[in-house]
Amino acid sequence: MKTLCGIGVICLLMLFGNSSGQTIRSGNSVAVAESGALGMYGAQAIGWNPATLGLKANPAGSVVLASLGMSLGNNAFSPQYISDTFVEGDTLDAAQIDDILSQMDANQLRIYALVGIPSFGLSISHYALNVDAHILATAAIPADIFELAFTGPVVGVPYDLSTVEESSLAYVTSSISAAQPLKALPFTQEFSVGASFKYIKGLAYGELEHKEGLLQITHETLHAEGFFRTLSSTLGDGVAMDLGASGKLNYRDIYVGLTLGNLIGDITWEDVDASEIRFYRNDGLSVDSLTKKDYWKNFMTDSDTTYNFGSSVKTPLPKYMIIAADLPYMDGKGDLFVSYYQGLNDAPGQSTKPRLAVGTEFRWIPVLPLRVGVAFGGIEGSMFSGGFGFRLLGYQMNIGAAWQRGFLAGAEGFSFALTNYFGPGFKR
């Protein structure tokens, strides 16, 4: 039983598993725990702060090709916990079952997988063009379902199956970004505003749009009923816009910035299919018939139908705000990044929990920048990160990794990104 449960949990964790649903993660951004919004210039500015394209630190030109960012995890179990708890040949006792259930925040196992693929990026002066792919998937499984699997139904106790959740999106964005340097404010050395305009091509959409479910056993009857409807489509499009402002303060040459991401933006899905599952039983059990196949075929009154939903569906894109700062130090050989991220709506791959991140980049060896960071909050909870870059002539390869809510095998989530960048770095 213990081994079977362990395998089941691992399969659930792998089923759904960058970009936080909002920004495209890069090797350097993941390495500083996504604190470096003001370290993202040129072709990497998209989603972080388009206004950095108008600052003097912005390179004259840059290109991003064939990169990847991803984040996956859950809110309860680490590989180490699974290995220690689900041991082959052992059985779970009551204390272990209670411990497993207590690991789940809000009585749910929440799973997420967020992937961003920067396919192409080009920046020239204050302008940038980007094509990126996004995959966002989140799910929630009620603790009641795990308790039911571990202990079996308790007589007289109702099990609520309606709190299960599932949503997923896959889309491609084509973006044009532009920035305009403005006259410096009284407390700044320079100031810039920028915007990104995005066309979104929806590739796939799925959502558990309606869910009702209950299971209860009494001494006389088994009562089970449910109605679940999933919507799906492969035909969607939409538009979105990011706005940003950034400047360099007179005080200690600190850079500050504000980003409003997907301020307007959603995807409209056409030709939506609906799949419905209904089941019902409110009757006793015939012990003598439990071994007969025909008995189980008619055990539930159920139906499974698929039909055209008949109307379009809109899904919101993750809307967010980033407030960021960057303090250069060591005569420009290092940067200390701080950022505050706030999700502004409920959307796939997004949390409205605020997120605070701090990170730094050391450039003691110009060809091998080193980066570390830490963050707390958001969909991923605590994060500890690190990474490095490799620079040779006009090429940069940046790699970053981060552990979420733990470290190494004790972490409940993991982020990784690798970016291929061509062009000079930002100037200090």
C-alpha positions as CSV (number, residue, x, y, z in Angstrom):
1,M,0.0,0.0,0.0
2,K,2.8,2.4,0.9
3,T,4.7,1.8,-2.3
4,L,1.6,2.2,-4.4
5,C,0.7,5.5,-2.7
6,G,4.3,6.8,-3.2
7,I,4.2,6.0,-6.9
8,G,0.8,7.7,-7.1
9,V,2.1,10.9,-5.5
10,I,5.2,11.0,-7.7
11,C,3.1,10.6,-10.8
12,L,0.9,13.4,-9.7
13,L,3.9,15.7,-9.1
14,M,5.3,14.8,-12.5
15,L,2.1,15.2,-14.4
16,F,2.2,18.9,-14.3
17,G,5.6,19.3,-14.3
18,N,9.3,29.1,-16.3
19,S,8.1,32.1,-16.7
20,S,5.8,32.7,-13.6
21,G,2.9,33.1,-15.8
22,Q,4.0,36.5,-16.5
23,T,7.7,37.2,-17.2
24,I,10.0,35.2,-19.4
25,R,12.6,33.7,-17.1
26,S,16.2,33.8,-18.2
27,G,19.4,32.2,-16.9
28,N,20.4,35.5,-15.2
29,S,16.9,36.3,-13.8
30,V,16.5,32.8,-12.2
31,A,20.0,32.9,-10.7
32,V,19.1,36.1,-8.7
33,A,15.7,34.7,-7.7
34,E,14.0,36.9,-10.2
35,S,15.0,40.0,-8.3
36,G,16.8,41.5,-11.4
37,A,14.0,43.2,-13.3
38,L,16.4,46.2,-13.7
39,G,19.2,43.9,-14.9
40,M,17.2,42.9,-18.0
41,Y,18.0,45.0,-21.0
42,G,17.8,44.8,-24.7
43,A,16.1,41.7,-26.1
44,Q,15.6,40.4,-22.5
45,A,13.5,43.4,-21.3
46,I,10.2,42.0,-22.4
47,G,7.9,41.3,-19.5
48,W,10.3,42.8,-17.0
49,N,10.4,46.5,-17.8
50,P,10.3,47.9,-21.3
51,A,11.5,51.3,-20.1
52,T,15.0,49.9,-19.6
53,L,15.3,50.1,-23.4
54,G,15.5,53.9,-23.0
55,L,18.2,54.0,-20.3
56,K,21.9,54.7,-21.1
57,A,22.8,51.3,-19.8
58,N,20.8,49.6,-22.6
59,P,23.1,48.0,-25.2
60,A,22.9,49.3,-28.8
61,G,21.7,46.0,-30.0
62,S,21.2,42.4,-28.9
63,V,19.8,39.0,-29.9
64,V,18.3,36.1,-27.9
65,L,17.9,32.7,-29.5
66,A,16.8,29.2,-28.5
67,S,16.4,29.6,-24.7
68,L,14.3,27.9,-22.0
69,G,12.9,28.8,-18.6
70,M,10.8,26.5,-16.4
71,S,9.4,26.2,-12.9
72,L,7.6,23.2,-11.5
73,G,6.6,22.0,-8.1
74,N,3.8,21.6,-5.5
75,N,2.9,22.9,-2.0
76,A,3.4,19.8,0.1
77,F,6.0,17.1,-0.9
78,S,9.7,17.1,-1.7
79,P,11.6,14.2,-3.3
80,Q,13.3,13.6,0.1
81,Y,9.9,13.5,1.9
82,I,8.5,11.0,-0.6
83,S,11.6,8.8,-0.4
84,D,11.5,8.8,3.5
85,T,7.7,8.3,3.8
86,F,6.9,5.9,1.0
87,V,9.3,3.0,1.6
88,E,8.8,-0.2,-0.4
89,G,7.3,-3.0,1.6
90,D,6.1,-0.8,4.5
91,T,2.6,0.3,5.3
92,L,1.4,3.7,6.4
93,D,0.2,4.0,10.0
94,A,-2.3,6.5,11.2
95,A,0.4,9.0,12.4
96,Q,2.1,8.9,9.0
97,I,-1.2,9.5,7.2
98,D,-2.0,12.5,9.4
99,D,1.5,13.9,8.7
100,I,1.0,13.5,5.0
101,L,-2.3,15.3,5.1
102,S,-0.9,18.1,7.3
103,Q,1.7,18.9,4.7
104,M,-1.0,20.3,2.4
105,D,-1.7,24.0,2.7
106,A,-5.4,24.9,2.8
107,N,-6.2,21.2,2.7
108,Q,-5.2,20.9,-0.9
109,L,-2.3,19.5,-2.9
110,R,-1.5,22.3,-5.4
111,I,0.7,21.5,-8.4
112,Y,2.1,23.9,-11.0
113,A,4.2,23.8,-14.1
114,L,5.3,27.0,-15.8
115,V,7.4,27.0,-19.0
116,G,8.7,29.9,-21.1
117,I,10.5,29.5,-24.3
118,P,12.1,32.6,-25.8
119,S,12.2,31.7,-29.4
120,F,13.7,34.9,-30.8
121,G,14.5,38.4,-29.5
122,L,16.1,41.3,-31.3
123,S,16.7,44.8,-29.9
124,I,18.1,47.9,-31.7
125,S,18.5,51.1,-29.7
126,H,15.2,51.8,-27.9
127,Y,13.2,49.1,-29.7
128,A,12.8,45.3,-29.3
129,L,11.0,42.5,-31.1
130,N,10.3,39.2,-29.3
131,V,8.6,35.9,-30.1
132,D,8.0,33.7,-27.0
133,A,6.0,30.6,-26.2
134,H,4.3,30.0,-22.8
135,I,2.9,26.9,-21.1
136,L,1.0,27.4,-17.8
137,A,-0.6,24.6,-15.9
138,T,-2.0,24.5,-12.3
139,A,-4.1,21.9,-10.5
140,A,-5.4,21.4,-7.0
141,I,-6.4,18.0,-5.4
142,P,-8.4,18.1,-2.2
143,A,-6.9,16.4,0.9
144,D,-10.2,14.5,1.2
145,I,-9.3,12.5,-1.9
146,F,-6.0,11.4,-0.3
147,E,-7.6,10.6,3.0
148,L,-10.2,8.5,1.1
149,A,-7.4,6.6,-0.8
150,F,-5.3,6.1,2.4
151,T,-7.9,5.1,4.9
152,G,-11.0,4.2,2.9
153,P,-14.4,6.0,3.5
154,V,-15.5,6.5,7.1
155,V,-19.1,5.7,7.8
156,G,-21.2,8.8,8.0
157,V,-18.5,11.2,6.9
158,P,-19.2,13.3,3.7
159,Y,-16.3,13.7,1.3
160,D,-16.4,16.9,-0.8
161,L,-15.0,16.3,-4.3
162,S,-16.0,19.7,-5.6
163,T,-12.8,21.6,-4.6
164,V,-10.7,19.9,-7.3
165,E,-9.2,22.5,-9.7
166,E,-7.4,22.3,-13.1
167,S,-6.5,24.9,-15.7
168,S,-3.9,25.1,-18.4
169,L,-2.9,27.5,-21.2
170,A,-0.4,27.3,-24.1
171,Y,0.1,30.4,-26.3
172,V,2.7,32.3,-28.3
173,T,3.3,36.0,-28.0
174,S,4.7,38.3,-30.7
175,S,5.8,41.6,-29.0
176,I,7.0,45.0,-30.1
177,S,8.5,47.1,-27.3
178,A,9.6,50.7,-27.4
179,A,11.0,53.2,-24.8
180,Q,11.4,56.9,-24.8
181,P,14.0,58.7,-22.7
182,L,12.4,61.8,-21.1
183,K,13.8,64.9,-19.3
184,A,15.2,63.8,-16.0
185,L,13.1,64.4,-12.9
186,P,14.6,66.7,-10.2
187,F,15.8,63.7,-8.2
188,T,17.0,61.6,-11.1
189,Q,20.0,61.6,-13.6
190,E,17.9,60.0,-16.3
191,F,14.3,58.8,-16.8
192,S,12.5,56.6,-19.3
193,V,9.1,55.3,-20.1
194,G,8.3,52.2,-22.2
195,A,5.6,49.9,-23.4
196,S,5.2,46.5,-24.9
197,F,2.4,45.6,-27.3
198,K,1.7,41.9,-27.7
199,Y,-0.4,39.8,-30.1
200,I,-1.2,36.4,-28.5
201,K,-1.9,33.3,-30.5
202,G,-3.7,30.7,-28.3
203,L,-2.6,27.1,-29.0
204,A,-4.4,25.2,-26.3
205,Y,-6.8,25.8,-23.4
206,G,-8.3,23.5,-20.8
207,E,-10.2,24.2,-17.7
208,L,-12.3,22.3,-15.2
209,E,-15.1,24.9,-15.4
210,H,-17.8,23.1,-13.4
211,K,-17.4,20.7,-10.5
212,E,-19.8,19.1,-8.1
213,G,-19.0,15.9,-6.2
214,L,-19.9,14.2,-3.0
215,L,-19.3,10.7,-1.5
216,Q,-20.9,9.5,1.7
217,I,-21.4,6.0,3.1
218,T,-23.9,5.1,5.8
219,H,-24.7,1.7,7.4
220,E,-27.5,1.3,4.8
221,T,-26.4,3.0,1.6
222,L,-23.6,4.3,-0.6
223,H,-24.4,7.9,-1.7
224,A,-22.2,9.2,-4.6
225,E,-23.0,11.9,-7.0
226,G,-21.0,14.3,-9.3
227,F,-21.1,16.6,-12.2
228,F,-17.8,17.7,-13.8
229,R,-17.4,19.8,-17.0
230,T,-14.2,20.5,-18.8
231,L,-13.8,23.1,-21.5
232,S,-11.1,22.9,-24.1
233,S,-10.1,24.7,-27.3
234,T,-7.1,25.0,-29.7
235,L,-8.3,28.2,-31.4
236,G,-7.6,31.5,-29.6
237,D,-6.1,34.9,-29.9
238,G,-5.9,38.2,-28.0
239,V,-3.8,41.2,-27.3
240,A,-2.0,42.5,-24.2
241,M,0.1,45.5,-23.2
242,D,2.9,46.1,-20.6
243,L,3.8,49.6,-19.3
244,G,7.0,50.5,-17.6
245,A,8.9,53.5,-16.1
246,S,12.5,53.5,-15.0
247,G,15.2,56.0,-13.9
248,K,18.6,56.5,-12.3
249,L,18.5,58.4,-9.0
250,N,20.9,61.1,-8.0
251,Y,21.4,59.2,-4.7
252,R,24.1,56.6,-5.0
253,D,23.3,56.0,-8.7
254,I,20.5,53.7,-7.7
255,Y,18.2,52.5,-10.6
256,V,14.4,52.2,-9.8
257,G,11.6,51.0,-11.9
258,L,7.8,50.2,-12.0
259,T,6.2,47.6,-14.4
260,L,2.5,47.0,-15.0
261,G,2.4,43.7,-16.9
262,N,-0.6,42.6,-19.0
263,L,-2.4,45.7,-17.9
264,I,-4.9,44.9,-20.5
265,G,-4.9,41.4,-21.9
266,D,-6.9,38.2,-22.3
267,I,-7.3,35.3,-24.8
268,T,-10.6,34.7,-26.5
269,W,-11.1,31.0,-27.4
270,E,-13.4,29.9,-30.2
271,D,-14.8,26.5,-31.2
272,V,-14.8,25.4,-27.5
273,D,-15.6,21.8,-26.7
274,A,-17.3,20.8,-23.5
275,S,-16.8,17.3,-21.9
276,E,-19.2,16.4,-19.1
277,I,-19.1,13.5,-16.7
278,R,-22.1,12.8,-14.4
279,F,-22.5,9.9,-12.0
280,Y,-25.1,9.0,-9.3
281,R,-25.8,6.2,-6.8
282,N,-27.9,6.1,-3.7
283,D,-28.4,2.5,-2.8
284,G,-27.1,-0.3,-0.7
285,L,-24.4,-2.9,-1.5
286,S,-25.0,-6.5,-2.4
287,V,-22.1,-8.4,-0.9
288,D,-23.0,-11.5,-2.8
289,S,-22.7,-9.6,-6.2
290,L,-19.3,-7.9,-5.6
291,T,-17.5,-10.5,-7.6
292,K,-19.8,-10.3,-10.7
293,K,-18.7,-8.0,-13.6
294,D,-22.3,-7.1,-14.5
295,Y,-22.9,-5.8,-11.0
296,W,-20.0,-3.3,-11.4
297,K,-21.0,-2.3,-14.9
298,N,-24.3,-1.0,-13.6
299,F,-23.1,0.1,-10.2
300,M,-23.3,3.8,-11.0
301,T,-25.8,5.6,-13.1
302,D,-23.3,7.6,-15.2
303,S,-22.8,9.5,-18.5
304,D,-19.9,10.9,-20.4
305,T,-20.7,13.3,-23.3
306,T,-18.7,15.8,-25.4
307,Y,-20.3,18.6,-27.4
308,N,-19.6,22.1,-28.8
309,F,-20.0,24.6,-26.0
310,G,-21.7,27.1,-28.3
311,S,-20.0,30.3,-27.2
312,S,-16.5,31.7,-26.9
313,V,-14.6,31.7,-23.7
314,K,-12.2,34.4,-22.4
315,T,-9.3,33.6,-20.2
316,P,-7.4,36.4,-18.4
317,L,-3.6,36.7,-18.7
318,P,-1.7,37.1,-15.5
319,K,-1.7,40.7,-14.6
320,Y,1.1,41.9,-12.3
321,M,3.1,44.8,-10.9
322,I,6.8,44.9,-10.3
323,I,8.6,47.5,-8.2
324,A,12.3,47.1,-8.5
325,A,15.6,48.7,-7.6
326,D,19.3,48.1,-8.5
327,L,22.3,49.4,-6.6
328,P,25.6,49.1,-8.5
329,Y,28.6,48.6,-6.2
330,M,32.3,47.8,-6.3
331,D,32.9,50.4,-9.1
332,G,30.4,48.8,-11.4
333,K,31.6,45.2,-10.8
334,G,28.5,44.2,-8.9
335,D,24.8,44.9,-8.7
336,L,22.4,44.4,-5.8
337,F,18.9,43.8,-7.0
338,V,15.7,44.1,-5.0
339,S,12.1,43.6,-6.4
340,Y,8.6,43.4,-5.2
341,Y,6.2,41.4,-7.3
342,Q,2.4,41.5,-6.9
343,G,0.0,39.4,-8.9
344,L,-3.1,41.4,-9.6
345,N,-5.6,38.6,-10.6
346,D,-6.3,34.9,-10.4
347,A,-4.9,33.3,-13.6
348,P,-3.1,30.1,-14.5
349,G,0.4,30.1,-13.2
350,Q,-0.2,33.1,-10.9
351,S,-0.7,33.8,-7.2
352,T,-1.9,37.0,-5.6
353,K,0.5,36.5,-2.7
354,P,3.1,39.3,-2.8
355,R,6.7,38.3,-3.5
356,L,9.9,39.9,-2.3
357,A,13.2,39.0,-3.9
358,V,16.9,40.0,-3.3
359,G,19.8,39.0,-5.4
360,T,23.3,40.0,-6.6
361,E,25.6,39.6,-9.5
362,F,29.4,39.7,-9.1
363,R,31.5,40.5,-12.1
364,W,35.0,40.2,-10.6
365,I,35.9,38.0,-13.6
366,P,34.2,39.7,-16.6
367,V,33.9,36.5,-18.6
368,L,32.4,34.6,-15.6
369,P,29.7,36.5,-13.7
370,L,28.4,34.8,-10.6
371,R,24.9,35.3,-9.2
372,V,22.9,34.3,-6.1
373,G,19.5,35.3,-4.8
374,V,16.7,34.6,-2.3
375,A,12.9,35.2,-2.5
376,F,9.8,34.8,-0.4
377,G,6.1,34.6,-1.3
378,G,4.2,34.2,-4.6
379,I,3.2,30.9,-6.2
380,E,6.6,29.3,-5.5
381,G,7.0,30.4,-1.8
382,S,10.6,30.6,-0.6
383,M,13.3,30.4,-3.2
384,F,17.1,30.0,-3.0
385,S,19.0,30.4,-6.2
386,G,22.3,30.6,-7.9
387,G,24.0,30.6,-11.3
388,F,26.6,31.9,-13.6
389,G,27.3,33.3,-17.0
390,F,29.9,32.6,-19.6
391,R,30.9,35.5,-21.9
392,L,33.1,35.2,-24.9
393,L,33.4,38.0,-27.4
394,G,29.8,38.9,-28.3
395,Y,28.2,35.7,-26.9
396,Q,26.8,35.1,-23.5
397,M,25.3,31.9,-22.0
398,N,23.5,32.4,-18.7
399,I,22.4,29.5,-16.5
400,G,20.3,29.7,-13.4
401,A,18.7,27.3,-11.0
402,A,16.5,27.8,-7.9
403,W,15.1,25.6,-5.2
404,Q,11.6,26.4,-3.8
405,R,10.5,25.8,-0.2
406,G,13.6,23.9,0.6
407,F,17.0,23.0,-0.8
408,L,18.2,20.2,-3.1
409,A,16.3,17.0,-2.5
410,G,14.4,18.7,0.3
411,A,12.8,21.3,-2.0
412,E,9.2,21.1,-3.1
413,G,9.8,22.8,-6.4
414,F,12.6,23.7,-8.8
415,S,13.3,26.4,-11.4
416,F,15.9,26.3,-14.2
417,A,16.7,28.5,-17.1
418,L,19.3,28.7,-19.9
419,T,19.6,31.8,-22.1
420,N,21.7,32.2,-25.3
421,Y,22.3,35.9,-25.7
422,F,24.3,37.8,-28.4
423,G,25.4,41.3,-27.8
424,P,27.1,43.5,-25.1
425,G,25.9,43.4,-21.5
426,F,24.3,46.4,-19.8
427,K,26.8,49.2,-19.2
428,R,27.6,50.5,-15.7
